[in-house]
């Protein structure tokens, strides 16, 4: 599933290609054809990313809400582009660029009230200009959920996905099963800093890499982009990476670099 950095990158690219221009909108799929006709010929005002949600604001009021889910994606083509494939939910075209949206579970026109309601459900976005770190930390301090599960709760913090939760927990030495409420304020601040730093770096990357500066030489030798995510062994200690299901996804942890003490293990298992 695309994480928040990908959505922010798309928003920047759409603003570059489409903002302030009159755009031709169309849909190869009938499920969005009527809505596309309502957009066709309007001026595209701006794209906005909030967590894993993308909003297109159009002159005259329409707001398109897009969530890419597991398999949705945007594809940019040079103009003029060939006719869209039958899988294209929405095509946005100018004289210079064409964007095709394929496979999203959500692509809908929403009212201003519905747009506000979606934003109200979301926690702070680490990639927003002024993210509310204090709000995130206070929410984490009040929940006994395992920290890795809490990080995927978009009501607590929006935009974090499985890659960033695994890698940020690793670089801060926090085991995924530790209850969020068991973390100290210092640990939570370091975790927020790691999430924010990694995601901001990821906005400009076509392929995510979370390796910190001090570990990049070792990562290059091993052809690695991650410390533990999807890996068999830890980049730093070389020990086996543990995998286990958590919150519907696979969690990753290095038992050496992310210890879970006996007392905390009992607390985690009781939940």
PyMOL commands that set and color helices and strands:
alter all, ss='L'
color gray80, all
select helices_A, chain A and resi 4-18+30-39+112-121+133-141+147-151+162-171+180-182+185-203+213-222+262-269
alter helices_A, ss='H'
color red, helices_A
select strands_A, chain A and resi 21-22+24-26+43-50+53-58+63-67+73-78+88-93+97-102+106-110+124-125+157-158+241-246+249-254
alter strands_A, ss='S'
color yellow, strands_A
deselect
rebuild
show_as cartoon
